Amino acid sequence: MSTFLQSRWAAPAGLAAGALLLLVSAPAALSVFNLALLGKFICFAIVAVGIGLAWGRGGMLTMGQGVFFGLGAYIMAMHLKLADASLFGGSGVPDFMSLYGSGEVPGWWEPFRSPVVTLAAVVLAPALVALLLGLAVFKRRVKGAYFAILSQALAAAFAVFLMGQQATTGGSNGLSGFRSFFGFDLKDPANKLMLYSVAAVVLLLALAATRQLMHSRFGELLVAVRDQEERVRFLGYDPATIKTLTYVIAAVMAGIAGALFVPIVGIISPADVGVIPSIAFLIGVAIGGRATLLGPVLGALGVAVAQTSLASTFPSFWVYFQGLLFVLVIGFMPGGLASLPQLVSRLKRRRIERGGKGSATAPATHAPEPAHPAPATAANVPEEASR
């Protein structure tokens, strides 16, 4: 009974502890600047939750999540630039378009003046791209390294496209200088706290939804597709549909994280959505433990903190250290840091087994054999024997 209660209440208790830590302890202990920095890291953690579901449970090495992160981020950035131009500029034309473009807002920007359209597009645009790509790839049974290379190429192409659109996306400089967020002043510390709280709540909701998926029938099918795809197909299920749906869920999480990243950090550029950021997302998940629920979150937070602290001190060394850490984790600890307790217990068990085998196979100690009996003589032969 106690085991049942522990398994039943462990997840709600963990989410409650996380909510207390993120929503109460962190705002009380951190300054406004550090709280915004933690909000940035939380955005990365949201992306990591989706990667953990797709890669850890589904076996899909998603090396292009920067695309979906960038879609959500640029959609939100376009809305904020249009809103600022209407509130503060009066002309309705973002400032960079007057400098680099014709001074007119492109037609495909206009729908994002609406907050409702923007919020819907943050979810639907990454989902649609992931759906089309997933159906095109998984229906053809493309998987493994081929899928990883294809998704990474998509991230590289997306970054190149953004850099080539100076007049409409800001080019390599990106979009920045946001002053308001749905009518709230971004310079107000109270509004910064609100944005951080929204990001923390989204992370907790993403964890709760992912846990529910992992323990559902869909989660069992996802693991089965990862381990025995042909057997799942033989049982009547379509692995391509299961993979595509998982890929869409991970893309939606990345898009929402990108939309929150823009007002919290205040800038979005191609450097935040290309190949290197996509690999950085993956490294955090691998280090934390891709097959667990909290492992990707902890790994993403740890890598982000290390990057912020070490990249400023050793700017040229951090990239090599990051790659070395990824290789070491994948090569020697595929389960990530989350598998460290199991690894330690396994080593202890082997040591105990070796000790037991050593004691069992050790030669037994015997008492010294008695000396050979003296030859029989007339003096020591019993009287009965002499008769």
C-alpha positions as CSV (number, residue, x, y, z in Angstrom):
1,M,0.0,0.0,0.0
2,S,2.8,2.4,0.9
3,T,4.5,1.6,-2.5
4,F,1.3,2.4,-4.3
5,L,0.9,5.7,-2.5
6,Q,4.5,6.6,-3.2
7,S,4.2,5.9,-6.9
8,R,0.9,7.7,-7.0
9,W,2.0,10.9,-5.2
10,A,5.6,11.1,-6.2
11,A,5.0,13.0,-9.4
12,P,2.6,15.6,-7.9
13,A,4.9,16.1,-4.9
14,G,7.8,16.6,-7.3
15,L,5.9,19.2,-9.3
16,A,4.8,20.9,-6.2
17,A,8.4,21.1,-5.0
18,G,9.5,22.4,-8.4
19,A,6.7,25.1,-8.3
20,L,7.8,26.1,-4.8
21,L,11.4,26.4,-5.9
22,L,10.8,28.3,-9.1
23,L,7.9,30.5,-8.2
24,V,8.6,31.3,-4.5
25,S,12.3,30.6,-3.6
26,A,13.9,31.9,-6.8
27,P,12.1,35.3,-6.9
28,A,12.8,35.8,-3.3
29,A,16.5,35.0,-3.5
30,L,17.5,36.4,-6.9
31,S,17.9,39.9,-8.3
32,V,15.9,41.1,-11.3
33,F,18.9,40.5,-13.6
34,N,19.6,37.0,-12.3
35,L,15.9,36.2,-12.4
36,A,15.8,37.1,-16.1
37,L,18.8,35.0,-16.7
38,L,17.1,32.0,-15.0
39,G,14.1,32.7,-17.2
40,K,16.3,32.4,-20.3
41,F,17.6,29.1,-19.0
42,I,14.1,27.9,-18.4
43,C,13.3,28.5,-22.0
44,F,16.1,26.2,-22.9
45,A,14.8,23.6,-20.5
46,I,11.3,23.7,-22.2
47,V,13.0,22.8,-25.5
48,A,14.9,20.0,-23.7
49,V,11.7,18.5,-22.4
50,G,10.5,18.0,-25.9
51,I,13.8,16.6,-27.1
52,G,13.8,14.2,-24.2
53,L,10.4,12.9,-25.3
54,A,11.4,12.6,-29.0
55,W,14.9,11.3,-28.5
56,G,14.9,9.6,-25.2
57,R,11.5,7.8,-25.6
58,G,11.2,7.8,-29.4
59,G,14.8,7.3,-30.5
60,M,14.6,10.3,-32.9
61,L,17.9,12.3,-32.8
62,T,16.4,15.7,-33.3
63,M,19.3,18.0,-34.2
64,G,17.2,20.8,-35.7
65,Q,15.1,22.0,-32.8
66,G,16.5,25.5,-33.4
67,V,14.2,25.8,-36.4
68,F,11.1,25.5,-34.3
69,F,12.6,27.6,-31.5
70,G,13.3,30.2,-34.1
71,L,9.9,30.1,-35.7
72,G,8.2,30.8,-32.3
73,A,10.8,33.5,-31.5
74,Y,10.6,35.4,-34.8
75,I,6.8,35.3,-34.8
76,M,6.7,36.8,-31.3
77,A,9.4,39.3,-32.3
78,M,7.5,40.5,-35.3
79,H,4.4,41.1,-33.2
80,L,6.4,43.0,-30.6
81,K,8.1,45.2,-33.3
82,L,4.8,46.0,-34.9
83,A,3.2,46.8,-31.5
84,D,6.1,49.1,-30.5
85,A,5.9,50.8,-33.9
86,S,2.2,51.5,-33.4
87,L,2.5,52.6,-29.7
88,F,5.7,54.6,-29.7
89,G,6.5,55.4,-33.3
90,G,3.0,56.1,-34.6
91,S,3.8,55.1,-38.2
92,G,3.3,51.3,-37.6
93,V,6.6,50.6,-39.4
94,P,9.4,48.9,-37.4
95,D,12.6,51.1,-37.3
96,F,14.9,48.7,-39.1
97,M,12.6,48.5,-42.1
98,S,13.1,52.3,-42.6
99,L,16.8,51.8,-42.4
100,Y,17.3,48.7,-44.5
101,G,14.1,48.4,-46.5
102,S,11.6,50.4,-48.4
103,G,9.9,51.7,-45.3
104,E,6.8,49.6,-45.8
105,V,5.6,46.6,-43.8
106,P,5.6,43.4,-45.9
107,G,2.2,41.8,-46.4
108,W,3.1,38.6,-44.6
109,W,4.0,40.7,-41.5
110,E,0.5,42.2,-41.2
111,P,-1.4,39.3,-39.7
112,F,1.0,39.4,-36.7
113,R,-0.3,42.7,-35.6
114,S,-3.1,40.8,-33.9
115,P,-2.2,39.2,-30.6
116,V,-4.6,36.3,-31.2
117,V,-3.0,35.5,-34.5
118,T,0.4,35.7,-33.0
119,L,-0.3,33.3,-30.2
120,A,-2.0,30.9,-32.5
121,A,0.9,31.1,-35.0
122,V,3.5,30.4,-32.2
123,V,1.9,27.0,-31.8
124,L,0.6,26.2,-35.3
125,A,3.6,27.3,-37.4
126,P,6.1,24.9,-35.7
127,A,3.5,22.2,-35.6
128,L,2.8,22.5,-39.3
129,V,6.4,22.4,-40.3
130,A,7.1,19.4,-38.0
131,L,4.0,17.6,-39.4
132,L,5.1,18.1,-43.0
133,L,8.7,17.1,-42.3
134,G,7.7,14.2,-40.2
135,L,5.3,12.7,-42.7
136,A,7.8,13.2,-45.5
137,V,10.6,11.6,-43.5
138,F,9.0,8.9,-41.4
139,K,6.6,7.6,-44.1
140,R,9.7,6.8,-46.1
141,R,11.2,5.1,-43.1
142,V,14.1,7.4,-42.8
143,K,15.7,7.2,-39.3
144,G,18.9,7.2,-37.4
145,A,21.8,9.3,-38.7
146,Y,19.9,10.2,-41.9
147,F,17.1,11.9,-39.9
148,A,19.7,13.6,-37.7
149,I,21.6,15.0,-40.7
150,L,18.4,16.1,-42.4
151,S,17.1,18.0,-39.4
152,Q,20.5,19.6,-38.9
153,A,20.6,20.7,-42.5
154,L,17.1,22.3,-42.1
155,A,18.5,24.3,-39.1
156,A,21.4,25.5,-41.2
157,A,19.2,26.5,-44.1
158,F,16.8,28.3,-41.8
159,A,19.7,30.4,-40.3
160,V,21.0,31.2,-43.8
161,F,17.6,32.3,-44.9
162,L,17.2,34.6,-42.0
163,M,20.6,36.2,-42.5
164,G,19.8,36.9,-46.2
165,Q,16.6,38.8,-45.3
166,Q,18.0,42.1,-44.0
167,A,15.0,44.2,-44.8
168,T,12.4,41.9,-43.3
169,T,14.0,39.9,-40.5
170,G,16.9,42.1,-39.6
171,G,19.5,39.8,-41.2
172,S,22.4,38.7,-39.0
173,N,21.5,41.4,-36.5
174,G,18.1,39.9,-35.8
175,L,15.3,41.7,-34.1
176,S,15.8,43.6,-30.8
177,G,14.9,46.7,-28.9
178,F,11.5,45.5,-27.7
179,R,9.7,47.9,-25.3
180,S,6.4,46.3,-24.6
181,F,4.8,42.9,-24.3
182,F,1.0,42.8,-25.0
183,G,0.8,46.3,-23.5
184,F,3.1,45.7,-20.5
185,D,6.2,47.7,-20.2
186,L,9.3,45.4,-20.4
187,K,11.4,47.8,-18.3
188,D,9.1,47.4,-15.3
189,P,10.6,44.9,-12.8
190,A,7.1,43.7,-11.9
191,N,6.5,42.8,-15.6
192,K,9.9,41.0,-15.8
193,L,8.8,38.9,-12.8
194,M,5.5,38.2,-14.6
195,L,7.4,36.9,-17.7
196,Y,9.7,34.7,-15.5
197,S,6.6,33.3,-13.8
198,V,4.9,32.5,-17.1
199,A,8.1,30.7,-18.3
200,A,8.3,28.7,-15.0
201,V,4.6,27.7,-15.2
202,V,5.0,26.6,-18.9
203,L,8.0,24.5,-17.9
204,L,6.0,22.8,-15.1
205,L,3.0,22.2,-17.5
206,A,5.4,20.7,-20.1
207,L,6.8,18.3,-17.5
208,A,3.3,17.3,-16.3
209,A,2.1,16.7,-19.9
210,T,5.2,14.8,-20.8
211,R,4.9,12.6,-17.8
212,Q,1.3,11.8,-18.6
213,L,2.4,10.9,-22.2
214,M,5.2,8.7,-20.9
215,H,2.8,6.7,-18.7
216,S,0.0,6.4,-21.2
217,R,-0.7,3.9,-23.9
218,F,0.9,6.3,-26.4
219,G,4.1,6.3,-24.4
220,E,4.3,2.5,-24.4
221,L,3.8,2.5,-28.2
222,L,6.6,5.1,-28.5
223,V,9.1,3.0,-26.6
224,A,8.0,0.0,-28.6
225,V,8.6,1.9,-31.8
226,R,12.0,2.9,-30.6
227,D,13.0,-0.7,-29.7
228,Q,11.1,-2.9,-32.2
229,E,9.7,-0.8,-35.0
230,E,9.0,-3.8,-37.3
231,R,7.1,-5.7,-34.6
232,V,4.9,-2.6,-33.9
233,R,4.1,-2.4,-37.6
234,F,3.3,-6.1,-37.6
235,L,0.8,-5.6,-34.8
236,G,-1.1,-3.1,-36.9
237,Y,0.2,0.2,-35.7
238,D,1.8,2.8,-38.0
239,P,5.2,3.8,-36.5
240,A,5.3,6.8,-38.8
241,T,2.2,8.3,-37.3
242,I,3.5,7.8,-33.7
243,K,6.9,9.3,-34.6
244,T,5.3,12.3,-36.4
245,L,3.0,13.1,-33.5
246,T,5.9,13.0,-31.1
247,Y,7.9,15.2,-33.3
248,V,5.1,17.7,-33.5
249,I,4.8,17.8,-29.7
250,A,8.5,18.5,-29.4
251,A,8.3,21.2,-32.0
252,V,5.4,22.9,-30.3
253,M,7.3,23.0,-27.0
254,A,10.3,24.5,-28.8
255,G,8.1,27.1,-30.5
256,I,6.5,28.2,-27.2
257,A,10.0,28.4,-25.6
258,G,11.2,30.6,-28.4
259,A,8.2,32.9,-28.0
260,L,9.0,33.3,-24.3
261,F,12.7,33.8,-25.0
262,V,12.1,37.0,-27.0
263,P,10.6,39.2,-24.3
264,I,12.7,37.8,-21.5
265,V,16.1,38.2,-23.3
266,G,15.2,41.1,-25.6
267,I,16.7,39.9,-28.8
268,I,16.5,37.1,-31.4
269,S,19.0,36.5,-34.2
270,P,20.1,33.7,-36.5
271,A,22.9,32.9,-34.1
272,D,20.2,31.7,-31.6
273,V,18.4,29.3,-34.1
274,G,21.1,27.7,-36.2
275,V,23.1,24.5,-36.0
276,I,25.2,25.4,-32.9
277,P,22.2,26.2,-30.7
278,S,20.4,23.0,-31.9
279,I,23.4,21.0,-30.9
280,A,23.6,22.8,-27.5
281,F,20.0,21.8,-26.8
282,L,20.9,18.2,-27.6
283,I,24.1,18.2,-25.4
284,G,22.1,19.4,-22.4
285,V,19.6,16.6,-22.8
286,A,22.4,14.0,-23.3
287,I,24.2,15.1,-20.2
288,G,21.2,15.2,-18.0
289,G,19.8,11.8,-19.2
290,R,17.5,11.7,-22.2
291,A,15.4,8.7,-21.1
292,T,14.2,10.4,-17.8
293,L,11.8,13.1,-17.1
294,L,13.9,15.6,-15.1
295,G,17.2,14.7,-16.7
296,P,16.8,16.9,-19.8
297,V,15.7,19.8,-17.6
298,L,18.6,19.6,-15.2
299,G,21.1,19.0,-18.1
300,A,19.8,22.0,-20.0
301,L,20.0,24.2,-17.0
302,G,23.5,23.0,-16.1
303,V,24.9,23.5,-19.6
304,A,23.3,26.9,-19.8
305,V,24.8,28.0,-16.5
306,A,28.2,26.6,-17.5
307,Q,28.1,28.3,-20.8
308,T,27.2,31.7,-19.2
309,S,30.0,31.4,-16.7
310,L,32.7,29.7,-18.8
311,A,32.1,31.2,-22.2
312,S,32.8,34.7,-20.9
313,T,36.1,33.6,-19.3
314,F,37.2,31.2,-22.0
315,P,35.3,32.2,-25.1
316,S,37.4,30.2,-27.5
317,F,37.6,27.1,-25.3
318,W,34.0,26.6,-24.4
319,V,32.9,25.1,-27.8
320,Y,35.6,22.5,-27.6
321,F,34.8,21.7,-24.0
322,Q,31.1,21.3,-24.9
323,G,31.9,18.9,-27.7
324,L,34.3,16.9,-25.5
325,L,31.6,16.7,-22.7
326,F,29.1,15.4,-25.3
327,V,31.5,12.7,-26.6
328,L,32.4,11.6,-23.1
329,V,28.8,11.3,-22.0
330,I,27.6,9.5,-25.1
331,G,30.6,7.1,-25.1
332,F,30.9,6.3,-21.4
333,M,27.6,7.2,-19.8
334,P,24.8,7.0,-22.4
335,G,22.2,7.4,-19.8
336,G,23.5,10.8,-18.7
337,L,24.0,12.0,-15.2
338,A,20.6,10.6,-14.3
339,S,22.1,7.1,-14.7
340,L,24.9,7.8,-12.3
341,P,23.3,6.2,-9.2
342,Q,22.5,3.1,-11.2
343,L,26.1,3.0,-12.5
344,V,27.5,3.3,-9.0
345,S,25.2,0.5,-7.6
346,R,26.2,-1.7,-10.6
347,L,29.9,-1.2,-9.9
348,K,29.3,-2.0,-6.2
349,R,27.4,-5.1,-7.2
350,R,30.2,-6.3,-9.5
351,R,32.7,-5.7,-6.7
352,I,30.7,-7.7,-4.3
353,E,30.3,-10.5,-6.8
354,R,34.0,-10.6,-7.6
355,G,34.7,-10.7,-3.9
356,G,32.3,-13.6,-3.4
357,K,33.7,-15.5,-6.4
358,G,37.2,-14.9,-5.1
359,S,36.4,-16.4,-1.7
360,A,34.5,-19.3,-3.2
361,T,37.4,-20.2,-5.5
362,A,40.1,-19.7,-3.1
363,P,42.0,-23.0,-2.1
364,A,40.7,-24.4,1.1
365,T,43.2,-24.7,3.9
366,H,43.6,-28.2,5.2
367,A,45.2,-29.5,8.4
368,P,48.7,-30.9,7.9
369,E,48.7,-34.5,6.9
370,P,49.8,-36.9,9.6
371,A,53.3,-38.3,9.3
372,H,53.6,-41.8,7.8
373,P,53.2,-44.5,10.4
374,A,56.3,-46.1,11.6
375,P,57.1,-49.5,10.3
376,A,55.8,-52.3,12.3
377,T,58.3,-53.9,14.7
378,A,58.0,-56.5,17.4
379,A,58.0,-53.7,19.9
380,N,54.9,-52.0,18.7
381,V,52.8,-54.9,17.3
382,P,49.8,-55.5,19.5
383,E,49.7,-58.7,21.4
384,E,46.6,-60.0,19.5
385,A,48.3,-59.4,16.2
386,S,51.4,-61.3,17.2
387,R,49.3,-64.2,18.1
